Each structure stands twice: as C-alpha cells, then as structure tokens.
Amino acid sequence: MASDLYALLDVDRSASADELKRSYRKLAQQLHPDRNPGDAAAEARFKEVSQAYEILSDPDRRAHYDQFGSDVGEGGGFGGGSVQDIFDMFFGGMGGGAGTRRRGPQGGQDSEVAISLTLFEAAFGVTRNIELTLPKACPDCQGSGCAEGSGPSRCGDCDGAGEVRRVRNSILGQMITTQACTRCSGMGQVIDKPCGSCRGSGLTQQNQTLSVDIPSGVEDGSVMRVNGQGAAGPRGGPSGTLYVRIRVAADERFERHEDDLHTEQTISFAQAVLGTSIEVPTLEDPIKVEVVPGSVHGTVIRIRDAGVPHLRSRGRGRGDLYVHLAIDVPSEIDGDSERLLRELAAHRGENVHDSGSLLSRLRGKAK
C-alpha cells in the first residue's frame, strides 16, 4: 500500500468524513472488479482504496495515522477485519453473470495414506501396492446419482444457474450478491428419482489397490502427491488428490543426514596404533576400508558416493558414507595382556597402577 492514504483516496488531509465517503464511493465504482474484469492492477488498487477508507473513516485510527504516519492497531495494521468486510462486499459473491461461480458437480475430497519403507527402499526406490477404501463413482448409476431410466432435471429455485442472486443497498448504491443455491447445492440440477445404491450422491465406498512408484532418495516425512486418486466428486465430479506420506524405518547400521549416511565401527587399541583393514557395511555390499596407523578415537573416514542417491537423480549423484572409528577399551584382560601392556608403558615412560592390583579390581567389578 502507498504511504499516503489521503493520496490513495484523492483528498486533502483536511477532508471531512463526508468528503472521504464521496471520494471513496467514486473510486470504488471506477475500480470495481465487475467493471474491470481480468484487470489485476485495478483489483489491487480497489483493495488499497478500501483499506485506506477503512483507516481514515475511523476517527481514532485516522488520528493515529496523522500523528505517526502508520496504522498499527488491533488486527495488526492494514487489512484488519473491517476492511475484509468491505472487500468481501464486492468480491464475496458479487454478481455479474453465471460465470462468477463454478456450476456443476464439485470435486472430491483429498485423501491421505501412510506407507513404511526400509532405508534401502527409500534410497533406491520401490513400487508399492496400496490398499484404499474411498468414495468412488457408484457402479449402478455410473456416478450420476439417478435411478435407472431417469435423469436430473433443472433446479427450479435457481433456474439451473447453481446460484441465487440477492439485491441489497450499500454506500456504493444497489449491490447484487450471489450465493450457492441451497436446493441443488450449486449444481443447477436436482434428482427426482435417486439411485437406490448411492441415494443420489453418485458415490459408494469401494476398495481398490493402487500401485505407487516411490522415487529413489525419499526421506522420512516426505509426501507424494498423486493427482486424481483421492475421493471421487459427487455426481460425476472430479476426484481429489491422494497424498502418500512416507515413513522410513530406522536402520541399526546407519544414521541418515539428508543424503549422507553415518556408521560407527569399533577397532582395538593395537589396530588404531598400527593400522588395519576393516570391513564396513554399505547399502549394498560390504567394502574394505583402510585405517591408517595412529588413528584416534572419533576419526572419520569418508567414502564418497556410498550414501543415498539424490532424489530423482536417476543415478547422477549420491551422498557419502562417513565411518566413525571408536577405540575399544576392554573391561577385562588376561595376565599375558596385562604384562605386555606394562612393558609398553614402561618402555614409553608412562605411569600406571601397581602390578597385581588391576586383575583383582577387574574381577571384583565382574562379580
């Protein structure tokens, strides 16, 4: 909205309430959407003018605007409840012809189903058959809602328009508003002889099996949109959308972060010091990984392109696998192992507990 509300209404800052009303009425009639069909700029300006009039027609809000140059009151400023009422007076069913409202069968409701996948299935994609029970077109009347040999007739209340018009007076003069016909629910037709199976709705609950292709790389919580597979609309209306919510089960081997995988591998103190080769699991076959001599606890080895394929990458790129090394410190050792460790400590000049006390303490903990 422009910063100067008076300029929007084409009046001076000293304009009286009557002058504001007259200017607003003139501009609103000029910018009304019925007089400017398809003109987005006129529609936007009409809303701005309505918002400006809402503020300046309220003495308290006008005084606040005059003092501070903005209107931040109840409702969070511009576009509060009352301006929406003004806007709805023009847009909420403003009549101009049968094309202002969609006539005929309405669309069906959207539906949602959840499926569970393993990490492998989520990574590489899978085809799943989903069992659903949803409203679908009645097989006896093919969704028309009419008994055999009959058909719908024009609604007498709205004369087939699907809506009724009402005239009311407003500050802009006589206004025509429209609303859906309550007798035919906006369809423009009524059913005199309803189908016995669906009672005129054109729908019955039906079981079906839907095959869904899950793309590679989906994550836990992902939602797939399958158009036209939700509930069917009443009396031949289009089907809604089916939303498939993905649940990916935890994998005891890996922790997933986006398309990267993390796993922990335990090695001994000797292996960490001297180096070794270890076998590491991947989403496919295990692989050999080299542990360099002198690796410390928490060392991370990165294996490129061994993670999860990027969503819909079609083989063009994967995340990485990160192997976190953990050094195992045994809680119990035998006499020979203790002797060798003491020799190593002595050789390195390291201070350790006295000989003979270690095994007794470890055995005491085990009891």
N, C-alpha and C positions, 0 to 999 in steps of 0.2 A: 504494500500500500504506500502511496505517496506520503511524504512527511506532512504536507499542509492539507488538512482535512477541509478547510474552507475553500481552497482552490479546487479540490475534488468536486465540491458542490457548487462551484462558480458563484460564491457570495463573499462579501466583505466580512472581516472578523467581528464587525459590529452588527451583523444581520440579526433581525429579530427571529423568534420562533416561527412566526407565520412566513417570513421570507425564506427560512430554511426549508419549511414544508413545501412551499410553492416550487422552489428550485429543485428539490429532491423529486417531486412529482413529475416535473418536466423532464429531468434527466432519466428517471426510471422508465418513463414511457418511451423515450427515444432509444434506450439501450436494452429494453426488454427482449429476452431471447426469442419470443414469438415474432418479434418484428425483425430480428437478425438471426434467422436460422443458420446454424453452422458457423457462426462468427465467434470464434473463441475469444478474440480480443474484446468484443462487445460484452460477452458474458462475464469476463474477468472484471471489466470496468463497472458493469452493473453491480457486481458483488462489492467492489470497493466503495461505490457510491452509497450502497445500502449500509455498509459498515460505518462510513463516515456519518451518515444521518443518525444511525443508532447512537453514536457517541455524542454528537453535538445537540441532539434533541433532548438529552438528559442533562439538566442544569448542573448537577454535581460533577458528572464526567466531563462536561464542557469546561467547567471552571478548572478542573484538574489539568485538562489538556492545555488550556490557555496559559496556565502557570508553568507547567513542566514540559510542554511540547510532546507529551505522550499520554496514553491512557492505559494504566496498569491497575485495574481494579478487580472486582470479583469476576471470575470467569477467565482470568489470565490475559486480559487486554483485548485487542481486536478480535472480533469473531466470537463473542460470547453468545449466551443463549438467545437474547432478543434479536440479534442480527440474523441468527439462523432462522428464527421465526419469520423475519421479513423475507429472507431469501427463499424459504420454503413456500411462502405465499405465492411466489412467482414460478418456482421450479417444481414444487411438490404436487404434481398432477395438474399443472397449468394446461388448460385445453387449447387445442388448435386444430385437431383433426384426429382421425383414427390411428395415425402413425405414432402418436406420442406414447403409446403403451403397447407392449408386445401382446398380441392376441393369439389365442390358441393354446394347445397343450403346453404345460410348463415342464421344465427339465427335472430329472430325477435328482435325488439327494446324493451327495458324495458319500463314499464308504471308506472304511479303513480296515486293514488286516495286518497282523504282525507275523513275521516268519523268523526262525532262528537258523543261523548258519555257523559252521565251523570257521576258524581262521583261514583254513585252506580254501574253503568255498568262497569266502569273501574276497580272498586275494586273487583267485583265478577265475571267478565267475561260475555260475551254475544255473541250470534250468530247473525250476521248481513247479510242481503242480499244487495249486491252492484250492482247497475246498471252500466254497462260499454258499451262503443261503441269503439271497437278495430278492427284492421285488423285481419281477420281470414281466414282460407282456403276457397277458392271460392267453393260454393256448386255445381256449374255446371261442373267444371273440377276437383273437389276434390283436388285443390291446385296445380295441375301440370302446369297450365298456358296454356295447349294445347287445341285446339278445339276438339270437339268430333270426335273420329275415327282417331286422329293423335297423334303424339308423338314427343319428342325432337330429334334432330339429333346432331351428333358430330360437335363441332366447328372446322371449317377449319383453323382458324388462329393459334390456339394452339394445334390442333390435339387432343382435348379432355383433355389436361392436366390442363386447367384452368389458365395457366400461360405461359408467353413467356420469353425466355432467351436471354440475350444480352452479348456480349463479349467486354471487354474493357481492356486497358493496365494500369498498376499501378506500383508502386515501387516494388511490390511483383511479378511482371510478369503479365501474362494474367489472368484476373479475369472474372468469369461468374456471372452475376446478373440476378435475376428473378423479374418479376412483374406480377400482375394480368392481364389477357387478357382483353382488353377493349371491345372486341366484345361480349364476353359471360359473362363479369363481374366475371370471375373466376370460373364459374360453369362448364365449359368444354362442355356445350351443348347450342344449340340455338333452338329457337322455330320458325318454319317456318309458322305454322298456329296457331296464338294465340287465346285463348278463347275470345269470344266476350264480356263476362260479366266482366272479370278482365283485359282484354287486355294483357294477357300473364304474369301478375305478380303472378297469383295464389292466390291473396288476394282480399277480398272485406270487406268494413266496415260493421260490424254486431253488433247488440245489444245482450247483454247477461246478465243474472243475476247470480252472483257468491255468494255463501254462504261462509262467512268467520267466523271462530271461534276466537273471541278475548279472550285471556287468562286473568285470574284474575291478578290484580296488575299492569296493564299497566299504564304508566304515560303520561301526555300531551307531545306531541312531539315524542312519541315512533313510530318506523317504523317496520312494519311486512313485511317479505319477503315471497311471495307466488311464488314458482318456477313454471314455465311453464304456467302461466296465463297472461303473457303480450301479446304483439302483436305477431302474428304468423310470421314466417320467410317466405320470398318469395319462391314460387315454392317448397313447401313441407319442408322448413327449420324449425327447432325447434322454439318454442315460447320463447319469452323473459320472464323476471321476472316482476311480479306485486308487487309494493311496496305500502303498505297501511299505510298512515300516520294518526296517532291518534290525535284527538283534544278532550280534556276533558274540558267540560264547567265548569265555576266557580260555586261553591256551596255557597249560602249565609250563611249557618250554619258553614261550616268548611273551614279551610285553610290547605292545604296539604304540608307536607315537607317529601319527599320520601314516606315512608310507614306510617308515623305518621300523625295524624290529630290534629288540634288545634281549640278550640272553646272558645268563651267568654260568661260568664254567669254573669249577674248583680244581686247583692244582696243588701239589705239595710244595714245601719249602725248598726241597732239593731241585724240583723241576723249575721253580721260579728263579733260583740262583743259576742253575746250569743250562736252562733252556730245554725245550722239548717240543714234540709234535702232539697235538691233541685232536680228537675228532669232535666236530661241532655240528649240531643238528641245524638244518635249514628247512624251509617249507617243502623242499623236495628231498634230494638225497643228502646224507651227511658229507661233510668235506673235512679235509685235513688242514689244520691251521698251525703255523709255526709260532711258538712262544720264544721270544729272544731271551738270552741269558740276562739275568739281573732285573727281570720284570718284578714290579712291586704290586702289592695288593691294590686293586682298583684299576690296574692297567686296562685300557680299552683297545681292542683290535677291531678295525673297521674292514668289513668285507663288502665291497661295492656290488651293487645290483643283485643282492641276495635278499632284499626285503620284499615289500608288497608292490605289485605293478601299479603304476599310476592309473587312476580312474579313467577308463575308456582310452587307455594309451595304445591298445592293440599291439602290445609288445614293444612299444617305443619308450622304454624307460621304466625303471623300478627304483624303489627305495634301497637303503643299505641295511646290512645286518651288523650290529655292534655287539662284540663279545666282551663281557666284563669279567676280568680274572679275579678270583677270590682265592687267597692262600689258606690252605687248611692247616690249622694248628691242632695236632692230635691231643685229645684229653687223656690218653693213656699210651705209654711206650714201654717196651721191654728193657731188660738190663743192658743188652748189647747196644741198643739205640741210645740209651742214656750215656753209656761210656763214650760212644763216638761223638755225641753232642758235646760232652765235657771236654773231650780232646780238641774239638773245633773251637770251643770257647776259650780254652787255654791258649791255643795257637793264635787266636785273634786278640788275646788280652782282655776278654770280656768277663765281667764279674757275674757269677751265678751263685745259686744256693749251694750249700754244702752237699757233698755226696752222701747218699743213703737216705736223705730226707724226702727226695722227690717221689720215689715209688711209693713210700708209705702214705704220703699225702694223697696221691692219686688213687691208691687203693681205698683210702678212707672215704673219698668222695663217691666212689662207685658203690659203697655199701649202703 
